[in-house]
Amino acid sequence: MSFLRERNSLMKKLTKSIMLHILLSCNIFLHAQTPKPINMFSTGSNHSDKPTEAVRISTLSEQDLTSNEGFWDYLGGQVPELNGMARALAMDDSALYVGGYFTNAGGISGADYIARWNGKGWEPLGSGLNSYVTAMAVNENGLYVGGYFTRTGNNLNVSHIARWNGTAWESLGEGLNSQVNVIVLKDGIVYAGGSFTDAGGNPDADYIAKWTGEAWEPLGSGLNNEVEAIYINGDKIYAGGAFVDAGGDASADFAAVWDGAGWNSVGPGLNSVVYAITTDSTGQVIYVGGNFIQVNGNNNIKRIARWNGSEWEALGEGLNNTVRVLRLRPEGLYVGGDFADAGGHANLDGLAIWNGASWDSLGAPLPGVYALLFNKSQIYAAGAFVDVGDNHNADKVVKWNGSQWEALEKGLNGPVYSIAVGETGIYVGGLFRDAGGNPQADYIARWNEGHWENLGPGLNNLVRTIAMTKDGIYAGGSFYDAGGNPDADYIAMWNGSRWEALGKGVWGTVYDIVPVDGNIYVAGGFTDAGENADADYIARWDGENWHAVGAGLNNKAYAVAVNGDTVFAAGEFINAGGNYDADKVARWYGAAWNAMARGFNNPAWTFAFKDKNILFAGGAFTRAGSNGQANYIAKWNGKDWEDIGVEINNIVYAIAFKGPELFVGGKFVNAANNEDGDRIIRWDGAEWLSMGPGCDNTVQAMAVDGEDIYVGGEFTHIGEHPSAYFARYRLKTTQIAREPANKPVRILLRQNYPNPFNSYTTIEYILEKPDYITLSLYNTRGQKIVDLVKSHKGAGKYKTGFDAGTLSSGVYYLKLKSGLDISVVKLVVIK
């Protein structure tokens, strides 16, 4: 009892502000586009415990604590499309269906273990399922799915096999009592194979059974071990798996055929598991793949073989690892699996084609292929592979386009330098020429509920800045033609149907656009705006004409901001309207340009206001005004520039606020000596906190919409996953659990014991469903100390030990993360 009292006392002292830090949370508000230099050739830098028992979690603590935790969504820049292995494919006239070990498809919610690709984006099937999908087949009655799952996401009991009727999940009778590995449809009958020994209450349906539409029936007396593969040719059903002596036939080991009356052997049998089986059109030639080797003394038979009617034959020199899938086509036998060598060819990873005489490749290697689907001229492959052909989008599911493998969701093919968010959508601009496979999305595109849309014919060169008003979308950059409008030089407006020029445009690159009260302020590298020769580097558009802002500047302006009657500008200039003290930053009061203290020693690239009137600047400077400590970011106090006690070590390109919190993106790494503070980080007014593990290349733009922050840049990885140039950081409320009570949750991290402890403690946690998890230790500054667990786990209860080793006395926190779920407990080390 004293332990419980001590633990409860510690938890009551756990304040919300500390939890915000430890959970690496984010609350974000403002600033969309910022000017910045562009690297035209930029590239990215950069054993589980066994469950002791299965536990279903349905409750949380009565003393729940609520905390905000952020997580990354990968949207149209997502890479990979799935966050776990793909194991099964099926296709109808409307969509491609994918099943596997994933719980996220394209950033959509509800895509647990199964999702549908509609040609433009991912869609969930209802609320998904509660565990792995390993088999799928489709016909006019719907999509049939098998696997490890027992319930749908809305708690319908489906017990390892279910049918999606187009709008909802349906059970097939009482289902099966264990996992399904394969489903085949024939004449309205559903055939299933797996590890089950009971189908719909029929105890004779061991490992293989058929669903007639009304009841489950066995095939004879079933088999004596797991079925991995089924193939039907005419009235014969071929099965492969881990069974031996099928139907009492002593030769029917690992492969057998059902003729409608009984089980028969396929040749003299094999010596290990068969995972794939198929035949030619006559049924006389049978191909099998799996783990077997040296069948009937033939040393060349390695994991794949052909039965010619009288004996087993080798296919060349065979393969060096497991075969998982076989598909016979006119051009040859397609073979997928875990192998890295086919017939002595070391570059045939995961997929190879037997042409009748030798092994051929098909494009780039695909290490780990578990499903193949052919639809007319299209070929789809699914598995565990990533970055196929160095394409960061090509993960888990790919499509053969006739010359190479390509991702389904293609994302953006170049960096993002500007983002704007409003009622009509999310707009991005940059150096890309393709967004989601849309060839007209040149340099600017709109993200719309799971897919990319073009804005007319697009633009003809780089977009550096985007701003939104009720009239339309303003874009600025290096282009000199917008949607075929030759007058739209360097700046243009999209009115919803076409691109319009702003007068005769400006005569040089536009870096920043700020709309205010019907006026459009523009900063850039131009020396004329329209026909106004005095509009040097900064100008104002009133809807009809261009106006100079005073006598202008003497060099490029990269950023502009407006507060009431005051206009702020920053850039390369050292003279603003004749004021030679205005070094790289200045303000216009309506009558004259004024210096802002001693200016900057290097350009600023971005402005943002806190509380609408406190100006922050970020850039390449290491001195602001008289402050030599203001490295890369500074605050204007009305008289001079102040540093904010920051340890940022490189250029800042983007700043955003939500309330008092500041969010910063740029080129820096290890900000504030935080190993996760790479290119993006958050300041809460007292210390710098990471937003996950950061990203692998420069952050160039940020925009905020409610609780979401959109991030663009030159990165290809952000958070813990790949993502091409664009991502969203979302805030969520998580429940931090200690003991069971009354709220649903998928994970539970129990309090370690003993606690406090001196050197060694035991940690227990429970997972409701399989997922990739991390169990990490943090200090009170939110800095990660070590990952205790970082691997895929099945559903169940786990126990692990932790040795405090060289840790000093103090308070620490354990965070268990599974998908979007978080659980945290407090540890106390006393030495």
N, C-alpha and C positions, 0 to 999 in steps of 0.2 A: 504493500500500500504506500509506503514511503516513496518507492520508485515512481508510482503513478502520480503522486502529489507533486514530486519534483519535476516530472515531465510536463504535467499540466501547467505548472508555474512557468516553466521555460516557454511553453507555447503561448501563454497569455502575454508574455513580454515581446512576442514577435510582432513588430509594428508593420503597418501597411507600407510605409516608405521603404523599410528594409527589404520587404518582399519584392517591391517594385524593382529594386536594384538587383537582387539576386536572380530574379526571373528575367533579367535583361529586357525589361519592357520598354515600350515606346508609345508616347502620345504625341501626335504630330499635327502641325497646321500648315503653313503658307510658303509659298514662292515656287513658281513654276520654272521658268526658263532663265538661264544665265549664259552670258557669253563666255567663251573659253577657247584656248588654242586646241587644235586638233592634230592628233598623231595619225596621219593618213595610213600608216603601216602598223598600227597598234596591234599587239597580240597579248594574250593573257600570260601573267607570270605564274609565276607560281609553280579462349574457347568457352563457348557459352556454358552456363550451369545447366544441369538437367532438371526438368520440373519434377517435383516430388509428388504433386497431386494436382488435379484439375480443379479450379475454383472459379465459379461465376460470381462476378462482382455486381451488386445491385445498389449498394448504399455508400454514403460518405459519412464523415464525422458530424455529430450534432454541433460541434464547435468549429464548423467550416470557416476558413479564411478565404477571402476573395482577393485575387491579384490580377493585374493586367500583364499579359505576356504576348509578345509579338511573334508572328511567324511569316515566312516568305511564301508568296504565291508566285508562280512563274509565268502565268498568262501567255500571251502570244510570243514571249521570248523563252518559253519554257523549254528546258532541256534537262533531263529527259521528259518525254511525255508521260511516262508512268514511273512511280517511285518504287516499284518492285518488279520482280520477274514476271514475264508473260508466259503462260503455259498452254493456252488454247485459243483457237481462232474459229470463227464462223461468219458467214456472210449471207445476207438476203438482198433483195432488190434495193433496199433503202440504206443499208449501213453495214459496216464491218464491226463485229463484236469481238471483244478481247477479254479473256479471263486470266487470272493469275494470282500473284502474291501481293499485288499493289493495293494501296488505299487512297491513291490520288491519281487522277488522270486529267492532265491539263489544268490543274488548279481547281476543278469543280468539286463541290461537296456531294456526298452520296455515292461516289464511284469506288465503293469498297469491294475489291476483288473482281469487279466486272464493270465494263464500260462500253459505250457504243460510239464509234467514229462516224459522223454523218457526212463526211467529206469536207467539212469546214472546221469542226470543233468536236470536242468530247462531250458526251451526254451520259448522265447516270441512268441506270435501269431501276426505277423506283428508288428505294433507299439502300440498294446494294444487298450484300450478304455478310454473314458474320465470320467467314473464314475462306480459305483458299478455293479457287476454281481451277480444276485440272482437266475438264472435259466439256466440250460443247458440240452441238449439232443443231441444224435448223431445217425446218420444212414449212409447209403451208399452215401448219397448226401452231407454230411458234418456235421459240428458241429453247432448247433443252440444255440444262446446265448440270454438271456433276462436280463433286469435289469433297472437301473436308467440312464444308459448312453444314449447319443444322437448322439455322433460322435465317429469315430475311432480315433486313435492317429494321422493319417495323414489327418484328417478332412473330411472323408467321412460321409455324413449324414445317420445315420442308425436308429435313433429314437426308442430307447428302445428294439429293437430286430434286430439281424443280423445273417448271416451265414458265417462261415469260410469254404472256399472250399478247404483248404489244402495249399493254397499259398496266398490268399487275402480275405479281408472282402467284403461281398455283403449285400446290403439292401434287405428287403422283402417288395417290393412295397414302399409305403409311410410310412410304419411302424405304430406305435401306438402313442397316444398322452400322455401317462403316463407310469409309470413303469410296468414291467412284473415280476410276482412272480413265475410263473411255466410254463414250456414247456413240452408237451408230444407229441410224434410222433406216428402216426398210419397209415399204408398203404399209405405212401407218403404225408399225411396231417400233418400240424403243428398246434397243438392246444396250445393256450396261454391264461393264466389267469393273472389278475393283477388289477391295479387301473385305467386303461384307459377307456374312454367313446367314443372313436373313433378309428377305425382300418382301415387304408388305405383310409380314407375319408368316411367310412361307419358309419353313426351316430347311427345305431341300434346295433353295436357291442359293447355293454356295458359290460366291465369287463371280458368277455370271447369271444373268436373268433377263427376262423380257417383260415389258409393260404393254399390255394389249389395249390399253385405253380404259380398262375397268379394273384390272387386277394384275399382280405380279405373278409370273410363272417361271419355273426352273427350266433349264435345258438338260434333260435327263436328271441325273443325280448331282449335277454341278461338277465342280472341280475341287481339288484339295489344297489349293493355295491361290495367291493373288493373280488376277488377270490384269495385264497391262495394255493389251491391244486386241482389237476385234476388226475383222474385215469380212465383208459379205460379197460373195460372187454367186449369182444365181440362187440356188437353194442351199448352198453350203456356207457355213459360218466358220471362219478361221479365227482362232484365238491364240494369243501368245502371253506368256507371263512367267510366274515362278512355280507353277504346278508341275507335278510328275504323275505318271500313270493315269492320264485322263480317261475316265470311263472304264478303268480297269485294264486299259491297254498299257502294257509295260514299256512299250516303245514311245508312248505319247508323252514325252518329257519336254516341257517348256513351250511346245507348239502342238496344236491339235486342231482337228476339223470336225464340226458337227454336221451330220448328213440328214438330220431330221429324225433319226431313230437312235443314234448313239454317237459317242466320241471315238474318233480314230486318230492314229498317229499320222504325222507328216514325216515320212521317211523313218529312219532309225532313231529319231529324236536328237536333242541337243544337250549340251552340258552346263548351260547356265541360262539366266533370265533372258526372255525375249520381250523387248519393249515396243517393237513395231513389226507389222506383218502386212503383206499385200500380195496380189497375184496378177498375172497377165489376164487378158480378156477371156482366154480359154479356161483358166483355172488350173492348167496343167503345170505352169511354172510358178513357183511360190518363192517370194523373197522374205527373209527375216533379218531383223537387226536387233542387237542387244549387247550382252556382255560375254557371250560364249567365244571360245577360241579352240582351234585344233579339233574340229569335228571329224569323227571317223578317221583320225590319223592324218587329215589334211592340214599341214602346218600353215598354209596360206589363208585358211579360214580364220579371220580375226574380226569378230563382232558383226559381220555381215556375211550372208550366204544365200545361195539360190538352189532350190530343189528342182531338178530337171525332169522329175518323174521316176528316176531310178537311183539318183545319188545326190548328195550335197556338193555344190561347187563353190569355189572361192571366186570372189570378184577382185581380180588383181591380187595385191598383197594385203588387202583388207584395210582396217582402220586401227588407230592406236588407242581409241577410248570408246566409250559407250555410244551406241546408236539409239536415238530416241524417236525418230520419225522417218517414214518412207512414203514417197509418192511416185508412182510410175506414170511417166508421160511419154508421148511419142518420141521425144528427143533423148530420153534416157531416164534413169532412175535417180530421183533426187533423194539425198540422204542428209538428215540433220542430226546433230547430237553434240556430245562433249569432246569429240576428237579434235586433234590439232595436226593430224597427218593422215592423208589418204593415199594409199598405194605408194608410199615413199615421198609424196609431195608435201613438204613441210608448210606450205602456205595455204592449205585447204582447211582452214579452221572452221569447224562448226557446220559447214555446208559443202557438199561435193556432189557431182553428177557422174554416174557411171554410164558411159556412152556405148557400152557393149564390149569395149576393148580396153579402155583406160579411164582414169579419173580426171574430170575437168572441174575448174572453178567457175563460180558465177560472181563476178565483181569482187569487192573487198571481202576479207574474211569476216565471219559472223560467229565468234566464239560462243558456243552454247545456244544451239537452235533446238526448240522443243515443239514447234508447230509450224506447218507449212500449209498455205491455202492458195489454190489456183482458181482464178475467176476470169474466164476468157483469156485475154493476153496478159492479165495481171498476176503477179506473184507476190504474196505477203509472207513474211517470216516473223516469228515471235520467239523470244527466249530471254537469255540473261545478258546478251551482248550490249555494249555501249560504244559510242563514238565510232560508228562504222565508217570506214574510209575517211577518218579524221573529221567527220561531220558531227559536231557537238549535239545536233538535234536527233541524230539517228540512234536512239536507244530503245531497246526492248521490243519495238515493233517497227518494221521497215517495209517499204514497197519497192519492187524492182521496176524501174522506168524504161527498161530496154537497154540501158547502157550502164546504169549504176544503181546502188541502193539509195533510197531517199527516205527522209522522215515523213510521217503523215502531217504533223504540225511543223511547218517549216520555219515559223518564227520570222525574225528579221535577219537580213543578211549583212547588216552593217551597224555601226554604233548609233546610239541615240544621244542627241545634244540638247533637246528641249522637250518638255512635256507640259500640256495644259489640260485641266480637268474642268468640266462644266456639265450643264444639264443635257447637252447633246452628245456627250461621250468623253472619251479619253483620247487625246490627240498627241502624237509623237512626231518629232522631226529629227532628221539627222543625215547620215551618209549612206543609208540603205537604198537599194534599188528594187527590193522585193520584200513584201510583208505577208507571211503566211501563204506563199505561193501566188500572191496577187501581183502580176507583172506591171500593173498600172500604179501600184503604190510606190511611186518614185519620190523619195526624200521626205514624204509626209504621209501619214496613215491614221486611221481611226480604229481603235480597239472597241469592238461591239459584241459584248456577250459571248465571248469565246472564239471570235475570228476577226481577222483584219479586213478593213474596207479601204478602198482608195477614195481620194477626193478628186473626182474627175480624172483627167490624164496625168495628174501629179505635176511636179516641177522638174526643171532640167538641171538642178544642181543643189548643193548642200543647203539644208535648213538649219539655222542656228538658234532661232527663237520663235515661239508661238505664244499668242495671247488671244483671249476670247472676250467678245462683247455680245450684246443682244443682236447686233447687226451681222455678226459672222465670226470667222476664224481668221486672224491675222498671222501671216508667216513672214519671217525675214531671214535673209541669208545671202548666199552667193549666186543665186539663180538670176537669170535675165529673161525667163519666159515661164509663165504660170498657166498651165492648161491651154497652151496655144495663144495666150495673150501676150503679144510682143511688147506692150507698154508696161507690163508688170515686172519692172526691173528692181530686183533685190527686196521688194516688199509687195505683198498682194493680200487680198481678202477673199476667202471662200464664203459665198453667200448662201450656201446650201445646195446649189446646183451648178455654179460655175465660178471661175476665178475672175476677180475684178482688179484692175490697176488702181492705185491711189495717185490720181493725177498722172504725171509722167514718171512716177517712182522716184528713186534716189540714185545717185551716181556712184555707188560703191556699196560694199558689203554692209548688211545690217546685222548687228550683234544682239540688240535688245529692243523689245517693244513693251511699252506700258500704257494701257488705256486709262484715262482719267476724265470723267465728266464730259464725254463726247469728243475729247481730244486724244490723239494718239502720239505719244512721245517716242522718238526713235533715236537710238545711239548706234554709231557704226564707223565705217571707214570712208564714208562719202564726203565730198566737199560741195555738193550741190544737191538740193532736194527740189524736185520738179524744176521750175525755172528760177528758183531762189538761190542765187549765187552766194548769199551770206550764210546759208545754213550749213556750216562746216561741222561735221562729225556729230552734231545733235540737231534735231529738228522736231517740229510739231505739225501734225496734220489735223485740220479742224473739220474735215469732212468734205471740203471743197478745194482747199489750197494748202500749200506747204509754207511754214513760217520758220524763220530763224529764232533761236533762243539766245537773245542778246547778240553779241558779236561772235558767238560760237567758240570753238576750241581749236587748238593748233595741231592736234593729232587724234588718233583713234580714240573713241569712247566705247568701252565694252559693257558698261552697265549704266542704267538710268533708274531713278526712283523718284516718286513724287509724293509729297506730304503737304496738303493744303496748297499754299502759293509757292512753296519751295520745291525746286527741282535739283536733284543731286545727280552728279555724273562722275564716273571713274573710268580710267583708261591709261593710255600712253602719253597724254598731253602734259605739258609743263607750263601752259599758258591758257587761261580761260578768260576770254573777253578782254584781253590785255592785262590781266592780273597774273604776274609772273610768280607770285607766291602760291598759286593754285597748282601744286605739283601732283599730278595724277589723280586728284580728287578735288571736286569743287561743288559749290551750291549757288543756285540762281534764285534771288529773292523777288524777281519781277522787274528789277531795274538794273542790276549788275551782278556779275559773277564774283563770288567771294571765296577766298582760300579757307580751307578747313585745317587750322593749325599749320603744321609744316608739311602736310600731305603725306604721301607714301614714298618709300624708296623703290618700290616696284609696283606694277599695276594691280588693281583690284579687279576681280572678274564678276563679282556678284554683290547685290545688296538685298537686305531683308529687314523688315520692321518687326520689332517686338512691341506688343501692345499698341500698334498702329503709329507710334511716334518715336520709338527708340531705334536708331539706325545701326545695323550691324553691316560690316563689310568683310568679304573674304577674298583672298587672292594670293599673289606671289610675294607680297611684301613681308619683310622681317622687321620693319620699323613703321609705326603709324604715328604721325605727329611727332611729339617729343618722346614717345614711349618706345624704347628699344626692346621691350619684352613682348610687344604685340606681334607675335609670329603667325602670319597667315590669316588671322582673324582678329577683328577689333570692334569696339563699341564706341560710338560718338556720344559724348556727354553734353554736347552743346558748346564746349570750349576746346576740348582736346579729345584725342583718341585714347581709349583705355584698353588694356589687355584684360582677359578674363581668366588669368591663371592657367592657361591652357598649354599643354605639351603636344602640339601638333607639329609634325616635322616636314610637311610639304604642302603644296598648293591646295587651297580650298576653292572649289568651283561652284558649290551649291549650298544654300542655307535655307532652313525652314523652321518655323515655330509652331508649336501648339501650346497655348498658354505660356507658362514660364519656361518650358523646355525647348532647348535648341538642338536641331539636328543638322549635321554637317557632312557633306560629301566632298571628295576630292581625290588627290593623288597620294596622300599620306599613308603611312603604315604604322602599326603599333602605337596609335595615338594614346597619349597619357600612359605609356609603357604597358598598355593593355594588348596582349597578344592577339586578341580578336578585333582590335580597333583598326582594321585595314580598310581604308577608302570610305568608310561610313561609320559614324559614331554619334553618340548622344550625350549632351551635357545637361544635368538636372539642376544646375545652379550651385552644386557643391563638388561634383566629381564627374568624370567621363565614364560612361557605361557603353558596352558594346551592344550591337543589334545582331546577335548571332555571331558566327565566325567571320563576318566581313565579306569582302569580295576580292577577286583576283586582279582587277584592273580598275582604272579610273572611273569614279562616279562623276557625271557631268551635269545631271539635272535631277531636280526633285519637285514634285507637286503633290498637294494634299487635298483629299476629299474626305471630310468627316474624320473617321478613325483610320483611314488608309493613307499610306504614303507611297507614291509611285516614284520609282527610281530608274533612271536611264544612264547609259554611259558606254564605256568601251569594254566592260567586263564580260566574261563568258561563264563565270561561276559567282554565285552570291548566296549567302547563307551556307548551308551544308550541301547544296546541290548545284549542278550546272544550270545556267540560265543565260540566254543570249541577249545581252544589251538592254533588257527591260524586265522589271519585276515589280511586285507590290508587296509592301510590308503591312500586314494586317494586325490590328490590335484585337485581342480576345480576352474574355474573362475566363479564368480557369479556377477550378475548385482545388484547394490544397488539402489533401485528406490526411487524417491521422487514424481514425477508428471508424468502423462501419456505422452508418446511420440511415438516412432516408433519401439521398439524392443519387441518381444514376451516374456512374463513372466507369470508364473502361480500364483504369489502372489504379493500383493502390500501393503506395510506398509506406510500409510500416515504420514506426519509430525503431531506430537501431537499439540494440541491447548488448552490453550495458551502455548507459548514457547518463551522466558524463562517463568518459572512459580515459584510460591512461595510454594504452598502446593498441589494443585489438578490440574490435567490436563486430557484431554480426548484423547484417542488413537483410531484411526480407521484403519481397515485393510480389505483387500479383498482377497478372495480365489476363483480361477477359478474352482477348482474341490475339492471334499471331500478329506480330509487327516487328519492324526494325526499331530498336530502343537504344537510348543512351542513359546511363546512370553516371552522373558527374558530381564532383565535389567542388564547391565554390567557397571563397572567403567572403567577408562582410562587405568588400568593395565590389562584389559581383564578378571577380576575376576567377576564371576556371583554374583549378589546381591540377586535376587529373580526371580522366575518364575511367571509371571502374568497370563499366560494361559498355560495349559499343558493337552490337551484333543483332542479328535476327533471332527472335524468340518465339516459341509456340505459346499457346494459351496455357496458363498454369501458375503454380506457386514456386518461387525461386528463393534461394538463400545464397548469400555470398559474404565473405569476410573482408575486413579492411584493417590494414595495419597502419596506424598513424605515423609510424616511422619517425621522420625528422620534423614533423609538424610541431609548431610551438603551441603552447596553451592558448585557448581562445574558442570563439564561436565559429562554426562552419555550417554549411548547408549542403544537403544532398538533393539533387534534382533528378527525378525520373521523368523521361520524356518518351512518349509513344505516339507517333503521328502528331496530332494537335492537342493531345492530352498531357497535362503536367501534374506531377505530385512532388511535394517538397517537405522535407523534415529538417529539423535543426539538430546539429551535433555539437557537443561540448567536449573539448580535449583538455584534460587537466594533467600537468606533469610536475 
